[in-house]
Amino acid sequence: MGFMGLARNELVIVAVLLAGTLLAVLNQTLLSPALPAIMAGLQVDATTVQWLTSGYSLVEAVVIPLSAFLIGRFSTRQLFITGLSLFTAGSFLAAIAPHFGVLLLGRVLQAVCTGMVMPMVMTVILLVIPREKRGQAMGVIGLIIGFAPAVGPSVAGLLVDSVGWRALFVIVTVLSVAVLLLAVKVLRNYGSFERSKFDPLSVILSSVGLVCLLYGLSTFSSGDNLALTGVLVVVGIVVTGLYVRRQFKLPEPMLKIDILKTRKYAITVAIVVLIQVSLMGTGVITPLYIQGVRGYSATASGVAMLPGALIGAALGLVAGRLFDRYGVRRVAIPGFAVTLVGAAGLVALGIDTDIVIISLIYTVLTAGLQFAMTPINTWGLNSLDNRVLQHAQGLSNTLNQVAASFGTALLVSVSAFGPALAPGADSQVQAYTGYHLAFCTTAALLAVAFLVIVFFVRGDKARAAAADGAQERADAAGHAQGASATWETAHVGHVKSTAAWRADSLEVGYKELTVRHAMTTDPAYVTTDATMRDVVRLLAATETSGVPVIDEHRRVVGFVSDGDVASYLGRNESSLFDATLNLYRFADDDEPQARLARMLDLSVMDMATRHVIAVEADDSLDEACHMLAAKRIKKVPVVEDGVLVGSLSRRNIVQAVAAGL
């Protein structure tokens, strides 16, 4: 196993997907420095040119809620290649655009790709990465998502000044062609996602609702007609509410909003929304303060905020690694404590604070936020079944966009109260008063988020002790060779088969024996929501070598054995970046006890094989013997139409043969 516990083929998949993600994220912020040059080159005003950014966000917001449907309907390869093809076409159109309409069309195509591909990339990466390595994976993704916007505007500014704005789209086109060709050559399908039906009314409601809401919020602080803006926001909230209500009523919703009923995920969403509101709003207010109050240039404000973005992105990677080892609380709480120090620093900024101090305070704030965000996000996603991860990504991305727009509108609107609070002061003091009030609002929001973390975010041991789910029940005593160990759990049990006849009760020859004659008719099993703790207890109590994993329809979807347990507990090493360079080399865990504790808290589907070898109840026993010998396996589940009805082991076969002697 290589980086993040991945095999070589899985590492290739992740690398290609991350390359596409880097392009999409970079493209979102690349254009801002080029807007004045585009205005001059295509003869458009500021009101028109802003649609290149606001239109991009609106199109992306319309597509993102459809991402769960698209992921279920199309394969990984189909969706990624189609999306990147649209992105490449849009980049090319923008590069050669003879007038503004063509340029805007190119940006729309890019936004469609971002909206449909980004949630899919996140979902597939989370499925590829073992659950115990997800913190590290989220850190890598955070590094890319944080690094690209940080350096993008600076690079874009240099290109615009030296070559021209079209060079941005030429470079993006070349890079996207390279990633597209790589995807066509090496990308393979991964994961089997639940299909959902297309519901036209849901699409209309989500599109209209989100466009009205996001456009209303984005123009709240700058629009001339506040009444119209208010109407748009209200209409957006009402229509979006109707969309949510419809998803709860549909037998097969396009977006499973009911995943918010999962307590841990709902807590994560609430925290992340508060963080997003604060982070995006502060990202707008801070440069306004630097330029409007302190009198520095736009370039100086960008340089002052750059260290925070870069250091924060890097710390997200470190935080993910620490989360995998120590859990959520021991990483998130210290990270957020640092965040509150940064927030207090913002509140303490004066009218004449030096820009170096401003940069330091902003760096502390963003570094703390990124350090806390990675473990909290991973903790919430780990609470969900893998089958709904695509819905979680669609929902989270949509809420993040709304939170970003709301945060900007909120803090800019709060800062507008400066003249009212200091009516007799000069314009500089009035501006400072408004920005100070906005920073106080940020600190209050972050304090609320910190309290939510302290009181509601619990580690694995606390979650196991809490009465968060159903009490464990079901007794495993008395099964499989008279095992006497007992315990209670909601995730394990025994199937009662309809098969009622065995070889020892029938006068049949060996050639006539079927699997049904020899199989165990009450096999032990675990469900997909079981943990490895449940599995270990079941294997010990039943003295069996392995058990099948069944879904809610009692269909076999996996198999986990004592060999899987032994393999996990064996020591291995992985390198954080590149084993050939020997950079940042870590042992997965020097303490066997820690390795065991981590394994016990894994979901069974993180360790179970999904390529299950099974036999039908009416198959010939002779053929089953050949299969067991050829595959060198001890035990297989027995199914009828995919449904578990028994198990067949080497011991069962010996007993069946002995009964006929």
N, C-alpha and C positions, 0 to 999 in steps of 0.2 A: 504494500500500500504506500502511496506517495503523499503529496501535499494534501492536508485536511482529510486523510484517510481514504483518498480516492485512488482507484485503479487508473491505469494509463488512459483507457478509452473514456472513462468518466472525466478525467482531467482535461481531455481534448474538448469534450462537450462544454464544460464550464468555461474554458478559455475562450472559445468562440462566442459563447453567450455574453461573457463579460466584455469582450471587444465591441460587440454591438451595443451593449449598455453604455460603455464609455463614449461612443460616438453620439448616442441619443442624448445623454446628459450634457455633454460638451456643446452640442448644438443648441440646447435650450438657452444658454447664457452667452453664446458666442456673438450674437448679433447686436447687443446693446451699444457697444462703442461705434458701430458702423451706421447707426441710424442717421446722424447728421449728413454723412457722405451720401447715403441713399437718397435723402431728401433733395440734395443738390443735383445728384446724377439723374434722377428720374422725375424731377420737378414736381414733388408732392410736398404738402405741408405736414406739420407735426401731428395733427389730428389723424391724418391718413396713414402716416408711416407707423404710428403706434399699433396699428392692426397686425403688423408683422409679429409683434410679441403677444398682445392681448388675444388676437385671433388664434394664434398657436395654442395658447392656454385653454381657450374655449373649446377648440376642436379636440384637444387631448382629453378634456373633461367629459366630453360627450362619448368618446370611444372607451375610456377606462371602465365604466360600468358594464360594458359589453364584453370585457376581456374574459370573464369566467365562462361565458357562453362560447366564445371563440376557442378558448383552450380546450373545452370539452368537445367541440365539433371538429377541430382540425388537429393534426399531429404537430409535434414540436417542430419538426423539420419544415412542414408546410407553412406553419404560421410564421416562423422566424424568417424563412427565405422570402415569403410573400411580403412581409412587413419591411424587410430590408430592401427589397426591390422597389417598393413604393418610396422609401427613404432616398434611395439612389436616384430615382427618377425626379423626385422633388428637388434634390440638391442640384441636379443638372439643369433643370428648368430655371432655378433661381440664379445659377451662374450665368446663363445666357439670356436672362429675362430682358426683352426689349422695352417693356413698360411695367408699371407697378402691378397690374392684374396678374401677369404671369409669375412675378415674384411671389405674390401672395398665394397663388395656387401651389407653387413649390413648397412654401412653408406649411400649407394645409396638408400636403402629402407627407411631409416630414412628421407632422403632429399625429397623423393617423398611425404611422408606424410606431411612434413612441407610445401612444395610448394602448395599442394592441400587443406590442412586444414586451415592454418593460414588466408588466405583471407576470407574463408567461415566463420570462427569464428568471425573475425572483422565485416563482413557484418551482420551476424545474431545478434550480440550484438548491433550494431547500430540500427537495426530494432526493437529489443525488447525494448531498452531504449527509453522513450519518448524524442522527440527532445529537449525539454527544459532541459533535464538532461544529454544530450550527452557529455557536457564538463566534467562532473564528471566521466562518463563512460570511456572517453578517458584518463582521469587521472589515473583511476584504471588500465587500460590496459598498460599505460605508466609506471606505478609503477612496474608491473610484468616484462615487457620487459626490463626495466632498472635495476631492482634488480637482476634478474637471471644472466645476464652476469657479474655483478659486483662481486657476491659472488661465482659464478661457478668455475672459475679458482683456487681460493684460496682453496676451498673445494676439488677440484680435485687433487691439488698438495699434500694435506695432505693424501688423499686416496692412491695415487700412491706411495708415500714414505713409507706408513705404511702397505698397503695390496697388492698393485700391480695394474696395469692399467686395468685388466679385471674386477676389482671391480666396476669401473665406469659403465660399461655396465650391470653388474648384478643388480646394484641398479636401473638404468634406466629401465631395464626390469621389475623388481618387481613393480615399480611405474606405469609404463605404463599398466601393467596387471590390477592393481587396478583401474586406471582411465577407462580402457576399460570395466571392469565389471560394474562399476558405470554407464557408458554411456548406456550399454545394458539394464540396469535395469530402469533407470529413464529418459533418454534423449528422448524427443519428437520432432517431426518435427515442424519447425517454419518457416513461411514465404512462399510465393509463388513467385518463381523467373522466369523471362522471359527466355524461352528456345532459344538457338541459334544452328544453324546447324554446324555439324562437317565439317571443311574444311581442308583436308590433306595438301594442299599447304601452307596454313597459318601456320600450325604446323611445317612444314619443314622450312619455312622461319624464323619463330621466333626462333626455336631451333638452326639452323645454325648461324643466325645473332648474337644471344645473347652469344652463346658459343665462337664464334670467338672474339667478342667485349670484353667480360669479361676476357677471358683467355689472350688476348693480353694486356689489361690494367694491369692485375695482374702480368704479367711477364715483364712489360715495364722497371721497374727499376732494375730488377734482372736477366733478360735473357741475355745470351751470344750473341744471334743473334738478334740484334735490327732491322735488315731489315725484318726478318720473323715476329717479333712482330708488326712492322709497317704495314705489309701486312695484318696480322690478324685483326688489328684494323680497317683498311680501308674496308676490306671485311665485317667485322661485321657491320660497319655503313651503307654500301650500301645495304646489305641483310636485315637489320632491317628496312631501309627506304622503301624497296620493300614490306615488311610485313605491314608497316603502310599504304602505298598507297593502298594495297589490301583491308585492313579493311575499308577504305573509299569507295571502289567500291562495296564491297559485300552488297547485300540487307539485309542480316542478318550476320553482322560481329561477329567473335568469341570474339573479344575484342573491345568494343565501344570507340575507341580513340577520336571520335568526342565529347566526354564529355568535352574535353579540350576547346571546343568553349564556355563553360560556364565560363564567365569571372572570377568570384570569385574563382572557382576551379582551373583555370589555374594560377591565381596569387598565390594561395596556393602551387601548385606544384612547381612553380618557386622558391618560398621562401624555401620550404622544401628541394629541391635539393641543393640549395646553402648551407643550414645548414648542410645537410648530407655530402657534399663534405668537408666542414670545420671540422665537428666533427670527421669523420672517419680518415681524414688525420692527424688531430692533435692528435688523439688517437694513431697513429703510430709514429709520430715524437716526441712527448713528452717523451715516455720511451727511445727512442734512445738518446735524449738530456740528460736525467737523467743519463743514463749508459755511453754513449760515451764521454760526455763533463764533467759531474760532477763526474763520476767514481763510482757511486753507483751500487749496485747489482740489478738483475732483480726483486728479491723479494721486495727490497726497492722501486723500481719504481712502482710496482703493488700496494703497500700499499699507496704510495703518490697519486695515481689516484683513489683509492677506495672511499674516502669521496665524491668526485665530482659525481661519479656514483650513490651512495646511496642517497645523498641529492637531486640531480637532479631528481631522480625517485620519491622521496617523494613530491617535489615541483610541479611536474606535476599533482599530485592529487589535491593539493591546487589550482593550476591554473585552473583546470577544473571546480572546484566548483565556483571560482570567475567569470569564463567566463559565466556560466549559469546565474549568477546574474547581472553582469555588462557589458557583451558584450566583443568583441574582443580587441578593441583598448586600453581600460583601463587596460588590463592585458598584452597584447603582447608588447606594447611599453615600459613600465617599465622593463619587463623581458629582452627585447633585449638591453635596455640601460645598464643593469647589464652585459649582454654578452659582450658588447663593452668595458666595464671596464676590464673584464677578458682578452679580446683580446689585449688590450693595455698593460696589465701586461705581457702577453707572449712576446710581442715585446720588453719590457723593461728588460727581463731576461738577466743576464750577464753571463760571463764565470765562475763566482764563486758564483752564487746565492745559498743560503741555500735551502735544500730540503723541509723544512717546508714552506718557501715562495713559492716555486714552487707548492707544493700541494695546498696551499691556492689560488693561482692564477688560477690553473686548476679547482678547485672546484667552484670558482666564475663563470668561463666561462661556465662549463657544467650545473651548476644550473640555470644560466640565460637562456641558450638555452632550457632546458627542460621546464622552466616556460613559455617561449614564444611559444614553439612548440605545446603544447596541445591546447590552444585557436585557433591558426592559423589553425591547422589541422581540428578541429571541425567546425570552421567557413566555411572552404572550402567544407567539406562534407555536411554541412547543406544546401548548395546552390543547391545540386543535388536532383533530384527526387529519392525516395526510390527504384524505379525499376531499377536503374542503379548503385546502391551502390556496387554490386559485381564486376562490370567493373571498378569502381573507385579503389577498393582495389587491383585488379589485376594490374592495370596500375601503381598505386602509389608504390606498392611493387617492381615492375620491375624497375621503375625509381630510386628507392632508392638503389637497388643493383648496378645499373650502376653508380650512383653518388658515392657510397661508393668505388667502384673500381677505378673510375676516381680520386676521392679525394686523395686516397692513392698514386696512380701513379703520380699525379700532384705534391704533396708536397714532396714526396721522390725524384722525379726528380729535383725539384727546389733546394732541399738541396744538391744535387750532384754538384751544381755550387760553393760550398764553396772553393775548391782548386783553381778554376779559379779566384775567387775574392780575394783570399789571397794567391798568389803563393809562396811568400817567408816565410810564417808563418809555425809554426809547425803543426802537425796533429790535435792537440786539438783545436787550433785557427781556422784552416780550417773547422773542423767539426762544431764548434760553428757558424762560419759565414754562413754555409749552413743552419743550423737549424734556425738561426735568420731570414734569407731570407724566409724560409718556414713559420715562424710565422707571418712575415709581409704580406705574401700572404693570410694567414688565416684572418688576420685583415681586409684586403681589401675586401675579399669576404663577410665577415660578415657586413661590412659597406654598401655594395651594398644591401644586404638583408634588412638591417635596413631602407634604403631609400625607398625600395619597400613597406615595411610595412607602413611607414609614409605617403606615397603619394597615395597608392592604396588600402590598407586594411581599409575598412569603417565599422562602426557599423550599426545597424539596421535602425536608424533614417536617417543616411546619405544615406543608400542604398535606402530607400523609396523615398527620395527627388531626387536622381540622375536619370538622363535619361538613366537608364541602360537597361530597357526593353521597351516594347511597351507602349504607353500612354494608360491610362485607358479609356475604352469606354464602351458603352451599357447603356441604360436608363432603370431603374426599375420602373419608375413612372406609375401609372395607373393600376397596376396589383393588384390582390387579395384585394378585398373589397375597391377599389378606393384609395389605398395608394398614398399620394401625395409626399412623400419623394423621391428625385432623387439623383443619383450619377453616376459616370462613373467607370467602371472596366472591365478588359479583362477576368475576371474569373467567372463571374456570368451571368445568362441569363434565358430565358424561352424557353421551347420546344413548337413548334407548331405541335400538333398532327394531324394525318389524321382523327381522330374520329370527326364526324360532327353531330351526333345525340345524344340528351339528353332526359332524362325522361320527361321533361316538354313539349317536342314536339311530344311525341309518346303516343299512347293509349295502354299501356301494363300494365299487372298486376304485383304485387310485385314479384311473383314467377318467372316471366320471365325477371326481371331486371338483367342486368349484370353490372359488374364494369364499363364498357364503358358508360352505360347510366348515371352514377352518377359522374364520375371522372371529375376533373378539367383538361382541355385539354391543358393548357399552364402553366405547373408547373414551379416554380422557381427552379433553380439548381445552383450548383457551380462545377467547374472543379477541377481536382486533384492538379493543381498548384495554387489554390487559398489560401489565408491566412485566418485566423480567423477574421481578420479585415473586409475582404469581406463578410464573413458569417454574422457577427453581423449587418452590414449595410443592408444586404439583408433581414434578419429576421425582422429588425425594419421597413423597407420600405414596406414589403409585409404583415406584421402583421401575420406571420405564425409561427408555433411552431417548424418546422424543414424542412430541405431541403436535397435532395439526392446529392451525389457526383458522377459525371460521368467522364469516361475516354475519350480518343480521338475518340473512336468509339461510343460514347454516351451510353455506357453500365454503369449500376449502379454498383459502386464499394464501396460505403460507404453511410452513413447517419449521419448527425450532427444536433443536436436539441438544443433548448434553455436550456434544462436540462443539456446538456454537458457543456454549458457556465457557468451555475450556479454552477455546481459541481466543475469546475476548480477554480472558484473565491472563493470558500469556503476555509477557512484556514485549513491546515493540517501540521503535523510535520513529519520529517523523521530523522533517525540517520545515521551518516556518515559510521559507521562501524557495530555496533551490538546494537540493541535496548535493549536487555537483559542486556548488560553491561553499557548502558547509556553513551557511549563514544561519544564525539563530537556531541552533540545534537544541531540541528539547526531548527528554524522555516523556512519553505520554503520561506516566505517573510513576514516581519513584516509590510511592507507598502502595503496597498491594491492597491494603484496607481501603484506601481511597478509590483504587481502580474497581474493587468489588462494589463499593457503595454506588459508584457511578453506573455500573452495569445494571444493578438491581432497579434503578430508577428509569431505565430506558423503556420505551414502548416496545412491545414484542415485535412489531413490524419493522423496527429498526435493525433487528438481528435475524429475523426469520427469512428463510429463502422463499422467494415468490414463485420460483419455477418448481412447483410441487410435482413429484412423481406419485401418482395414485393408480389404483386398480379398481375395476368395476366389480360389483358383488357377484355377478354371474360369469366372470372370466374363469377360464380353466385354472385350477390350482397349479397344474404342471407349468403353464405359461408364467404364472406369478412367481414360481420358484426360479425359473430361468431368469426372469427380470431382476429378482433380488440378488441372484448370484452375479449377473452381468454388471449391475450397477454397484455391487458391493455395499448394499445398504441393509440395515437390520429390520426396518419397519416402514410400512407405507399405510396411508389412510385408504379406506375403502369407501367408494362413493356410488351413488345412484343418481344419474343426471346432475352430477356435480355436488350433490348434497351428501354430507358425511353420514354414513350408516355403520361404520365399523373400522377396525384396524387389523392389519395382518403383519405378523412378525415371524421371524425364524422359529421362535418357540411355538407359535400357533401351528406352524406346518409340521413340526416334529410331533406335537400332540395329536394332530389329525391322522398322521401316518401310523402312530403307535396305537390309535384306537382301532385301526383295521387289522392289527396283527392277531 
